[in-house]
């Protein structure tokens, strides 16, 4: 229950209030209905019928709760108002709009009837519109399951709850009072309901016809101030011809009049049924596919029935058993029995009440505040709470259209959007966070309060003197209150002049940035640090050209250290992240503009003679899926030590670096003196040669294994995007900057992280 946050009130009834809410930790918005407990029976009936229905034209039910005084329902949020409000605002709708709205109504009502539910009370006030304009049935308090009596269910709920809440009357409530209490709106009641019969599918279709009539004309077909006169009109008066009023009035077509006459027949047996409704010419074939699939399904079910009749009863399985039920004259529906029908009856029957009881929020203090109340305005983004449901699989024809397109163009369509060309500031952006205005006192300012225009046009000598004054004012080490206030005043002045592009460019390329970075680390006052962060962020946001000597790397290190130290402090991170983002954007944009060649111009070689590692790192830029302007090492993997030409010199050099082998060589040379050797001149060479041969054989075997492993890696196939298509290329042929496809579970032979400049 505490998982929802309440926003403003969006609707109110006689015994209920509707709030806009949001599930905590998400951006899914819902409608939260607060009902008095006197409506427990009707609310329970609504939950019983809708808790398992998922359809685009029916308001989804999520969950419900109970507190000491109220019932709370969490349902789908519909931000478009009701159909009643649309009709009252527009007065009358054209036939095309009526047709579009009616398609949603028919799809939803058909699904409701196929689910075994009779609406019983369909009115424009109970039909809501979501943001895109889809119509949805919302209120099922007076609905019932097909074949049951609503009074019995309400009586059962009241008796089970021991009185059903305040005003329900308890288990001794007379059945007649319940009957009177569940009467719906009489203007949309069918003649048989007025005469006291129970609601059926045919009576729902009458209500649908009344709504179509009202959408076109702006008023119900039968209207009267007197209830008795209204009943007389419904029972005996002929249907008035639909006419619109106003200057833009149009006459109804013959198809629309035929549809209304079929739906608003007094005799329910002569009234239009579902098959006739779906096949009517007014829809212009909108339900053709549904009728075709229905006829094929009916044919298959008839064949299944024949097989079930021939099969002996002992061999019949529950899956094969079907039953044909009549849905009225001309309406035949086939539905499974046993398992599925038992599940349906259990879901809608009296036994299901215990399974759908609301979650209780009653504790020892019997508190009522179960939701977080939000005083904040409604966020800009509004999305209805919904379950993540897999989308329907698209047709094969639609998939082939995208498959015929060029792969490279598809990638570009996905990577680049129009918003990529719109650059918005990160710092002082009111869409992200409202910034406080910056003011400074020019009278107490330590340095001259030059305007930004004058600073940008200063001579080099005057500019140097001004920057020196700024640095001296910031380097003062006193921590008294007056010094802190003067520094804050100076930083506010810098925030003001940093909004000028030329001035910001000169300041960020001056020694001031290094001094501001030191203040980020050493300033004891967080107010000073916050102002320093804002100054750096504004300088980075308005800088046009960043010189190579600007200490932006030092500033980045200082920001990252502060973020790491204050990771859990959200308030401080709001000060840290915007200037950090501006610095990163400045570095990225400046690096790209300085390294990437302009189209139409030839890139010239760098003749500055840079040889240091730092200079090489500054020029290390890789262009994705493009020719490289800097020569990189080959991607050929080689872990072997030797080849045929280098084996002997490298092997001998490695062996005689060892002290033992050098000792044997020295003794062998010493034995060449005749008077020194007691056994012979060449005797001592045998151990040395033996060691060298064994070591050589060992090195050859190990290096052959390395060559073999390198060959396996280099010959592995990798899928590379070339000329708009994925091509299988040996790994040693993959160039730096190419796009390689790596699927889940694939093994990349090696990574490109070791690529260095030649």
C-alpha positions in Angstrom: 0.0 0.0 0.0 2.8 2.4 0.8 4.1 1.6 -2.7 2.0 4.4 -4.3 2.3 8.2 -4.3 -0.9 10.3 -4.6 -1.1 13.4 -6.8 -4.1 15.6 -7.5 -7.7 14.7 -7.5 -9.0 14.0 -11.0 -12.6 12.9 -10.3 -15.3 12.7 -7.7 -18.6 10.8 -7.2 -21.2 10.7 -4.6 -19.3 8.1 -2.5 -15.9 7.9 -4.2 -12.9 10.1 -5.1 -10.4 9.4 -7.9 -6.8 10.4 -7.5 -3.9 10.3 -9.9 -1.1 8.2 -8.4 2.2 6.7 -9.2 3.9 3.5 -8.2 7.1 4.3 -6.2 10.3 3.6 -8.0 8.8 3.8 -11.4 7.2 6.2 -13.9 4.0 4.2 -14.2 1.0 6.3 -13.3 -2.3 4.8 -12.1 -5.8 5.9 -11.1 -6.5 5.3 -7.4 -10.2 5.2 -6.4 -11.2 5.8 -2.8 -14.6 4.3 -2.0 -16.7 4.3 1.1 -17.3 0.9 2.6 -21.0 1.2 1.9 -20.2 0.3 -1.7 -18.3 -2.9 -0.6 -20.7 -5.2 -2.4 -20.7 -3.4 -5.7 -16.9 -2.9 -5.6 -16.4 -6.6 -4.8 -18.6 -7.4 -7.8 -16.4 -5.1 -10.0 -13.2 -6.7 -8.8 -14.6 -10.2 -9.2 -15.5 -9.5 -12.9 -12.4 -7.5 -14.0 -9.4 -8.8 -12.0 -8.5 -11.3 -14.8 -9.6 -9.4 -17.9 -6.8 -7.9 -20.0 -8.1 -6.0 -23.1 -7.2 -2.7 -24.8 -10.8 -1.5 -24.6 -11.3 -2.4 -20.9 -9.8 -0.4 -18.0 -7.3 -2.8 -16.4 -7.6 -3.6 -12.7 -4.3 -3.9 -10.8 -5.0 -4.4 -7.0 -7.1 -3.2 -4.2 -6.7 -2.5 -0.5 -8.8 -2.0 2.6 -8.4 0.5 5.4 -10.5 1.2 8.5 -12.9 3.5 6.6 -12.4 3.0 2.9 -11.7 0.7 0.0 -8.9 1.7 -2.4 -8.8 0.4 -6.0 -5.7 0.8 -8.2 -6.7 0.7 -11.8 -5.4 1.9 -15.2 -5.1 5.7 -15.6 -7.2 7.2 -18.4 -6.3 10.9 -19.0 -8.8 11.6 -21.8 -11.9 12.0 -19.7 -15.2 10.3 -20.3 -17.2 9.9 -23.5 -20.0 11.9 -21.8 -17.7 14.9 -21.6 -16.7 14.5 -25.2 -20.3 14.5 -26.3 -21.2 17.5 -24.1 -18.3 19.5 -25.5 -18.7 18.7 -29.2 -22.6 18.4 -29.0 -22.6 16.0 -32.0 -20.0 13.9 -33.8 -19.7 13.1 -37.5 -20.4 9.6 -38.8 -16.6 8.9 -39.3 -15.8 9.8 -35.7 -18.8 7.8 -34.5 -17.5 4.8 -36.6 -14.0 5.1 -35.1 -15.4 5.3 -31.5 -17.9 2.5 -32.1 -15.1 0.1 -33.3 -13.5 0.4 -29.8 -16.8 0.0 -28.1 -17.7 -3.1 -30.1 -14.3 -4.8 -29.6 -14.5 -4.2 -25.9 -18.1 -5.3 -25.5 -17.6 -8.4 -27.6 -14.6 -9.5 -25.4 -16.8 -8.8 -22.3 -19.6 -11.1 -23.7 -17.1 -13.8 -24.7 -15.8 -13.7 -21.2 -19.3 -14.6 -19.9 -20.1 -11.1 -18.5 -23.2 -9.0 -19.0 -22.5 -5.3 -18.6 -26.2 -4.4 -17.6 -25.5 -0.7 -17.4 -23.6 0.9 -20.3 -23.6 4.7 -20.3 -21.3 7.3 -21.8 -20.2 8.3 -18.3 -18.8 4.8 -17.7 -16.7 4.8 -20.9 -13.3 6.5 -20.5 -10.6 7.6 -23.0 -6.9 7.2 -22.5 -4.3 9.5 -23.8 -4.2 8.3 -27.5 -8.0 8.4 -27.6 -8.9 4.7 -27.1 -12.3 4.1 -25.5 -12.4 1.8 -22.5 -15.2 0.3 -20.4 -14.5 1.2 -16.8 -17.4 0.5 -14.4 -18.7 -3.1 -13.8 -20.3 -2.6 -10.4 -23.8 -3.4 -11.8 -22.6 -6.1 -14.2 -23.0 -9.8 -13.7 -21.9 -13.2 -14.9 -24.0 -14.7 -17.6 -26.7 -17.0 -16.1 -26.6 -15.5 -12.6 -28.7 -13.0 -10.8 -27.0 -9.9 -9.5 -29.3 -9.6 -6.4 -28.1 -13.1 -5.3 -24.5 -12.1 -5.5 -24.9 -8.8 -3.6 -27.0 -10.5 -0.9 -24.3 -13.1 -0.6 -21.5 -10.5 -0.1 -23.6 -8.6 2.4 -24.4 -11.6 4.5 -20.8 -12.9 4.3 -19.4 -9.5 5.5 -21.9 -9.4 8.4 -23.7 -6.3 7.2 -21.6 -5.2 4.3 -20.4 -2.0 5.8 -22.3 1.1 6.8 -25.5 1.5 4.9 -25.7 -1.9 3.3 -28.3 -3.2 5.5 -26.7 -6.4 6.6 -27.9 -9.9 5.9 -31.5 -9.0 6.6 -31.6 -6.4 3.8 -34.8 -7.1 1.8 -34.3 -8.5 -1.7 -36.6 -5.8 -3.1 -34.4 -3.0 -1.7 -31.4 -4.6 -3.3 -33.3 -4.8 -6.6 -34.1 -1.1 -6.5 -30.5 -0.2 -5.5 -28.9 -1.9 -8.5 -31.1 -0.2 -11.2 -28.9 1.6 -13.8 -29.5 4.7 -15.9 -33.1 4.4 -17.3 -32.3 6.4 -20.5 -30.1 3.5 -21.7 -32.3 0.6 -20.4 -33.8 -1.8 -22.9 -37.6 -2.2 -22.9 -37.4 -5.7 -21.4 -35.3 -4.4 -18.5 -38.0 -1.7 -17.8 -40.6 -4.5 -17.7 -38.5 -6.3 -14.9 -36.6 -8.9 -16.9 -32.9 -9.7 -16.2 -30.2 -8.1 -18.4 -28.9 -10.1 -21.3 -26.6 -9.7 -24.3 -29.5 -8.2 -26.2 -30.1 -5.5 -23.6 -26.4 -4.6 -23.8 -26.7 -4.2 -27.5 -29.7 -1.9 -27.0 -27.5 0.3 -24.7 -24.8 0.3 -27.4 -27.3 1.6 -29.9 -28.4 4.4 -27.6 -24.8 5.5 -27.2 -24.2 5.5 -31.0 -27.4 7.6 -31.3 -26.3 10.0 -28.7 -22.8 10.4 -30.2 -24.3 11.4 -33.5 -27.2 13.6 -32.3 -25.8 14.8 -28.9 -28.7 13.4 -26.9 -30.2 10.1 -26.0 -33.0 8.6 -28.3 -35.6 8.8 -25.5 -35.6 11.8 -23.1 -38.2 13.0 -20.6 -38.2 14.9 -17.3 -40.7 12.5 -15.9 -39.7 9.0 -15.1 -43.1 7.5 -16.0 -43.1 9.4 -19.3 -39.6 8.1 -20.0 -40.7 4.5 -19.4 -43.6 5.0 -21.7 -41.4 6.4 -24.5 -39.0 3.4 -24.2 -41.8 0.9 -24.3 -44.1 2.4 -27.0 -42.6 5.3 -28.9 -40.9 4.7 -32.2 -37.2 5.6 -32.6 -36.9 9.3 -33.6 -34.9 9.9 -36.8 -31.4 10.9 -35.9 -30.9 14.6 -36.7 -28.0 17.0 -35.9 -28.4 20.6 -35.0 -26.3 23.6 -35.9 -24.7 25.1 -39.0 -22.5 22.0 -39.6 -25.3 19.5 -39.3 -25.3 16.6 -41.6 -27.8 13.9 -42.4 -27.2 10.3 -41.4 -26.5 7.8 -44.1 -28.8 4.9 -44.8 -26.3 2.4 -43.4 -26.1 4.3 -40.1 -29.9 4.5 -39.8 -30.2 0.8 -40.6 -27.7 0.0 -37.8 -29.6 2.1 -35.3 -32.9 0.6 -36.2 -31.4 -2.9 -35.9 -29.9 -2.2 -32.4 -32.9 -0.3 -31.0 -35.7 -2.9 -31.8 -38.3 -3.1 -29.0 -38.5 -6.9 -29.3 -35.2 -8.5 -28.1 -35.8 -11.4 -30.4 -35.9 -9.1 -33.5 -33.0 -7.1 -32.3 -29.7 -7.3 -34.1 -27.3 -10.0 -32.8 -23.5 -10.2 -32.9 -23.2 -11.8 -36.3 -25.5 -9.3 -37.9 -23.8 -6.4 -36.1 -20.3 -7.4 -37.2 -21.3 -8.0 -40.8 -23.2 -4.7 -41.1 -22.2 -2.5 -44.1 -21.7 0.6 -41.8 -18.3 -0.8 -40.6 -17.0 -1.0 -44.2 -15.4 -4.4 -43.7 -13.6 -3.6 -40.4 -14.6 -6.9 -38.9 -14.1 -9.0 -42.1 -11.1 -10.9 -40.7 -12.8 -11.6 -37.4 -15.9 -13.0 -39.2 -13.7 -15.2 -41.5 -11.8 -16.6 -38.6 -15.0 -17.2 -36.7 -16.5 -19.2 -39.6 -13.3 -21.3 -39.9 -13.4 -21.9 -36.1 -17.0 -22.9 -36.2 -16.3 -25.3 -39.0 -13.4 -26.9 -37.1 -15.5 -27.2 -33.9 -18.3 -28.9 -35.9 -15.9 -31.5 -37.1 -14.6 -31.9 -33.6 -18.1 -32.4 -32.4 -18.6 -35.2 -35.0 -15.5 -36.9 -33.9 -16.5 -36.7 -30.2 -19.9 -38.2 -31.0 -18.3 -41.2 -32.8 -15.7 -41.8 -30.1 -16.8 -44.0 -27.2 -17.3 -42.2 -23.9 -14.4 -44.1 -22.2 -12.0 -42.7 -24.8 -13.1 -39.1 -24.7 -10.6 -36.8 -23.0 -11.3 -33.5 -21.3 -9.5 -31.6 -24.0 -11.7 -33.0 -26.7 -15.0 -32.3 -24.9 -16.8 -29.2 -26.1 -20.2 -27.7 -25.6 -22.3 -25.4 -27.8 -24.1 -22.7 -25.9 -26.8 -20.4 -27.2 -26.0 -16.7 -27.0 -29.4 -15.6 -28.2 -31.1 -15.9 -31.5 -28.6 -16.3 -34.3 -25.7 -16.4 -31.9 -23.8 -19.6 -31.3 -20.6 -19.7 -29.3 -18.3 -22.7 -28.8 -16.4 -22.9 -25.5 -14.5 -25.7 -23.8 -16.1 -27.5 -20.9 -14.8 -29.3 -17.7 -11.4 -27.7 -17.0 -11.9 -24.3 -18.7 -15.6 -23.9 -17.9 -14.9 -24.8 -14.3 -12.2 -22.2 -14.2 -14.5 -19.6 -15.6 -17.3 -20.4 -13.2 -14.9 -20.4 -10.3 -13.5 -17.0 -11.4 -17.0 -15.4 -11.6 -19.0 -17.5 -9.1 -19.8 -16.9 -5.5 -16.9 -19.1 -4.4 -14.4 -16.7 -5.8 -15.2 -13.9 -3.4 -12.8 -15.3 -0.7 -10.0 -15.4 -3.3 -10.2 -11.8 -4.2 -10.4 -10.1 -0.9 -8.6 -6.7 -0.6 -5.2 -6.5 1.0 -5.7 -5.3 4.6 -3.9 -2.2 5.8 -5.4 -2.3 9.3 -2.7 -2.1 12.1 -2.8 -1.5 15.8 -3.4 2.3 15.3 -6.0 1.7 12.6 -4.3 4.4 10.5 -5.9 5.6 7.3 -2.9 7.2 5.6 -1.8 4.3 3.4 -0.5 6.3 0.5 2.3 8.9 0.4 0.7 12.3 -0.4 2.7 14.3 -2.9 2.7 18.1 -2.8 4.7 18.2 -5.9 3.2 19.1 -9.3 2.5 16.3 -11.7 5.7 15.3 -13.6 5.9 16.1 -17.3 6.0 12.5 -18.3 2.7 10.6 -17.9 2.4 6.9 -18.6 -0.3 4.6 -17.5 0.6 1.7 -15.2 0.7 -1.4 -17.1 2.1 -4.9 -17.0 4.9 -5.8 -19.4 3.1 -7.9 -22.0 5.0 -9.2 -25.0 3.9 -7.5 -28.2 2.1 -9.5 -30.8 4.4 -11.0 -33.4 4.4 -9.0 -36.6 3.3 -10.5 -39.8 5.9 -11.9 -42.1 5.2 -9.4 -44.8 6.0 -6.5 -42.5 9.2 -8.1 -41.4 10.4 -8.6 -45.0 10.1 -4.9 -45.7 12.7 -4.1 -43.1 14.9 -7.0 -44.2 15.2 -5.7 -47.7 16.7 -2.4 -46.6 20.4 -1.8 -46.5 22.0 -2.8 -43.2 24.1 0.4 -43.0 21.1 2.6 -43.4 19.2 0.7 -40.8 22.1 1.2 -38.3 22.2 4.9 -39.1 18.4 5.2 -38.6 18.8 3.6 -35.2 21.9 5.4 -34.1 21.1 9.0 -35.2 18.0 10.9 -34.3 17.0 14.5 -34.8 17.6 15.2 -31.1 21.3 14.5 -31.6 21.7 17.8 -33.4 20.1 19.8 -30.5 22.5 20.6 -27.8 21.1 21.7 -24.5 23.1 22.9 -21.5 23.5 20.6 -18.5 24.2 23.3 -15.9 21.5 25.9 -15.2 19.0 23.9 -17.2 15.5 24.6 -15.8 14.3 21.3 -17.3 16.8 19.4 -15.1 16.9 21.5 -12.0 15.8 25.1 -11.2 18.8 27.2 -10.6 19.1 30.1 -8.1 19.9 33.5 -9.5 23.4 34.8 -8.9 24.0 38.3 -7.6 27.2 40.0 -6.4 27.9 43.3 -4.7 30.2 45.4 -6.8 31.1 47.7 -3.9 32.7 45.0 -1.8 34.2 43.2 -4.7 38.0 42.7 -4.3 38.8 43.1 -8.0 37.4 45.7 -10.4 33.9 44.7 -11.6 34.5 44.9 -15.3 31.7 43.8 -17.5 32.1 40.7 -19.7 32.3 42.7 -22.9 35.2 44.7 -21.6 37.0 41.6 -20.3 36.8 40.0 -23.7 38.4 43.0 -25.4 41.2 43.6 -22.9 44.8 43.7 -24.1 47.1 40.9 -23.2 48.9 43.0 -20.6 45.7 44.3 -18.9 44.2 40.8 -19.1 47.2 39.3 -17.4 47.0 41.9 -14.6 43.3 41.2 -14.1 43.9 37.4 -13.9 46.7 38.0 -11.4 44.3 39.9 -9.2 41.8 37.1 -9.4 44.3 34.5 -8.4 45.7 36.6 -5.5 42.1 37.2 -4.2 41.3 33.4 -4.3 44.7 32.3 -2.8 44.2 34.2 0.4 44.4 31.6 3.1 42.5 33.2 5.9 39.4 31.4 7.0 37.5 34.2 8.7 33.9 34.9 7.9 34.8 38.1 6.1 37.2 36.3 3.8 34.7 33.6 3.0 32.0 36.1 2.2 34.4 38.1 -0.1 35.3 34.8 -1.9 31.7 34.0 -2.4 31.1 37.5 -3.7 34.0 37.1 -6.1 32.8 33.7 -7.3 29.3 35.1 -7.9 30.9 37.8 -10.1 32.8 35.1 -12.0 29.5 33.2 -12.6 28.1 36.3 -14.1 30.9 37.0 -16.5 31.4 33.3 -17.4 28.1 33.4 -19.4 30.0 35.4 -22.1 31.6 33.1 -24.6 34.8 35.0 -25.3 35.4 35.8 -21.6 34.7 32.2 -20.6 37.2 31.0 -23.3 39.9 33.3 -22.0 39.3 32.4 -18.3 39.3 28.6 -18.8 42.6 28.8 -20.7 44.2 31.0 -17.9 45.8 29.9 -14.6 42.5 30.5 -13.0 41.2 27.0 -13.8 44.1 25.4 -11.9 43.5 27.6 -8.9 39.7 26.8 -9.0 40.6 23.1 -9.1 42.8 23.5 -6.0 39.9 25.1 -4.2 37.7 22.0 -5.0 40.1 20.0 -2.9 41.1 22.4 -0.1 38.2 24.7 0.5 36.8 24.0 4.0 33.4 25.6 3.3 31.0 23.7 1.1 29.3 26.9 0.0 32.6 28.0 -1.5 33.0 24.5 -3.2 29.5 24.7 -4.7 30.2 28.2 -6.2 33.6 26.9 -7.5 31.8 24.0 -9.2 29.3 26.3 -10.7 32.0 28.6 -12.1 33.9 25.7 -13.7 30.6 24.3 -15.1 29.7 27.7 -16.6 33.2 28.2 -18.1 33.0 24.7 -19.7 29.5 25.3 -21.0 30.3 28.6 -22.7 33.9 27.9 -23.8 34.5 28.0 -27.5 38.1 26.9 -27.9 40.1 24.8 -25.3 43.8 25.1 -25.5 46.2 22.2 -25.1 47.7 23.5 -21.9 44.4 23.9 -20.0 44.4 21.7 -16.9 41.1 20.0 -17.5 42.4 16.6 -16.6 43.2 17.8 -13.1 39.7 19.2 -12.8 38.2 15.9 -13.9 40.2 14.1 -11.2 39.1 16.5 -8.5 35.4 16.1 -9.6 35.6 12.3 -9.6 37.2 12.2 -6.2 34.4 14.4 -4.8 31.8 12.2 -6.4 33.3 9.1 -5.0 33.6 10.6 -1.5 30.0 11.9 -1.5 28.4 9.1 -3.5 25.4 8.8 -1.1 24.8 12.5 -0.6 22.3 13.3 -3.3 22.2 17.0 -2.6 25.9 17.3 -3.1 25.8 15.2 -6.3 23.3 17.7 -7.7 26.1 20.3 -7.5 28.9 17.9 -8.7 27.4 16.2 -11.7 26.3 19.2 -13.9 29.8 20.8 -14.1 31.4 17.4 -14.5 29.1 16.7 -17.5 29.9 20.1 -19.0 33.6 19.4 -18.7 33.2 16.0 -20.3 31.2 17.4 -23.2 33.7 20.2 -23.7 36.6 17.7 -23.8 34.8 15.4 -26.2 33.7 18.1 -28.6 37.1 19.8 -28.6 38.9 16.5 -29.2 36.6 15.6 -32.1 36.9 19.0 -33.7 40.7 19.1 -33.4 41.3 15.5 -34.5 38.7 14.7 -37.1 39.5 15.9 -40.6 37.1 18.3 -42.2 35.2 16.9 -45.2 36.6 18.0 -48.5 40.1 18.8 -47.1 43.2 16.6 -47.1 44.7 15.7 -43.8 48.3 16.9 -43.4 51.0 15.2 -41.4 52.0 16.5 -38.0 55.5 18.1 -38.3 55.7 19.4 -34.7 58.1 16.6 -33.9 56.2 15.2 -30.9 58.0 12.1 -29.5 56.9 11.9 -25.9 54.4 9.3 -24.8 52.0 12.0 -23.6 52.1 13.7 -27.0 51.3 10.3 -28.6 48.4 9.7 -26.3 46.9 13.1 -27.2 46.8 12.0 -30.8 45.3 8.6 -30.3 41.9 8.8 -32.0 40.1 5.8 -33.5 37.4 6.4 -36.2 34.7 3.9 -36.1 34.1 2.0 -39.4 36.3 4.5 -41.3 39.9 4.6 -42.6 42.3 5.4 -39.8 44.4 8.5 -40.2 46.9 7.2 -37.7 48.8 4.0 -38.3 48.2 1.3 -35.7 49.8 -2.0 -35.1 48.4 -5.0 -36.9 45.8 -7.2 -35.2 47.8 -10.3 -36.0 48.3 -12.3 -32.7 51.8 -13.7 -32.2 52.9 -15.2 -28.9 55.8 -17.3 -30.4 59.4 -16.4 -29.5 61.2 -17.5 -32.6 61.1 -18.2 -36.3 63.5 -20.0 -38.7 65.9 -17.1 -39.0 65.9 -15.9 -35.4 65.9 -19.2 -33.5 69.7 -19.8 -33.4 70.9 -16.3 -32.3 68.1 -15.7 -29.9 68.4 -19.2 -28.4 72.2 -19.0 -27.9 71.9 -15.6 -26.4 69.3 -16.8 -23.9 71.3 -19.9 -23.0 74.6 -18.2 -22.4 73.0 -15.5 -20.2 72.8 -18.3 -17.6 75.7 -18.6 -15.3 76.0 -22.4 -15.4 76.2 -22.5 -19.2 78.8 -19.7 -19.2 80.8 -21.7 -16.6 80.8 -24.8 -18.9 81.9 -22.7 -21.8 84.7 -21.2 -19.8 85.9 -24.6 -18.7 85.7 -25.9 -22.2 87.8 -23.1 -23.5 90.3 -23.6 -20.6 90.7 -27.3 -21.5 92.0 -26.3 -24.9 95.4 -25.7 -23.2 97.3 -29.0 -23.4 99.0 -28.8 -20.0 95.7 -28.0 -18.2 93.4 -30.7 -19.6 93.9 -34.1 -17.8 91.4 -36.0 -20.0 91.4 -34.4 -23.3 90.7 -31.1 -25.1 87.1 -31.9 -26.1 85.9 -33.9 -23.1 84.4 -31.0 -21.3 82.4 -29.9 -24.3 80.1 -32.9 -24.0 78.1 -31.8 -21.0 77.7 -28.3 -22.5 76.5 -29.6 -25.8 74.1 -32.0 -24.1 72.5 -29.2 -22.1 72.2 -27.0 -25.2 70.6 -29.8 -27.3 68.0 -30.7 -24.6 67.2 -27.0 -24.1 66.9 -26.5 -27.9 64.5 -29.4 -28.3 62.4 -28.1 -25.4 62.2 -24.6 -26.9 61.4 -25.9 -30.4 58.5 -28.0 -29.1 57.1 -25.2 -26.9 57.4 -22.6 -29.7 55.7 -24.9 -32.2 52.8 -25.1 -29.8 52.7 -21.3 -29.6 52.7 -21.0 -33.4 49.9 -23.5 -33.6 47.8 -21.6 -31.0 48.5 -18.3 -32.8 47.4 -19.8 -36.1 44.1 -21.0 -34.5 43.4 -17.6 -33.1 44.3 -15.7 -36.2 42.3 -18.0 -38.5 39.1 -17.7 -36.4 36.2 -16.1 -38.2 34.8 -12.8 -37.0 31.7 -11.1 -38.5 32.7 -7.6 -39.6 30.5 -4.9 -41.0 31.9 -4.0 -44.4 30.1 -2.2 -47.3 26.8 -2.5 -45.4 26.9 -6.2 -44.9 28.3 -8.7 -42.3 31.2 -10.6 -43.7 33.2 -13.5 -42.2 36.8 -12.4 -41.9 39.9 -14.0 -40.3 40.7 -12.3 -37.1 44.2 -11.3 -38.3 42.5 -9.3 -41.1 40.3 -7.2 -38.7 41.4 -3.6 -38.7 41.4 -1.1 -35.9 38.0 0.8 -35.9 35.9 -1.9 -37.6 32.6 -2.9 -36.2 32.6 -6.6 -35.1 29.4 -8.5 -34.3 29.6 -10.5 -31.0 26.5 -12.6 -30.2 25.7 -14.0 -26.8 28.0 -17.0 -26.2 30.4 -16.2 -29.0 34.1 -16.2 -28.3 36.1 -13.2 -29.4 39.7 -14.4 -30.4 41.3 -11.3 -28.8 40.4 -7.7 -27.9 41.6 -4.5 -29.4 42.5 -3.0 -26.0 46.2 -3.6 -26.7 46.2 -1.7 -30.0 49.0 0.9 -29.9 50.4 3.4 -32.3 53.2 2.4 -34.6 
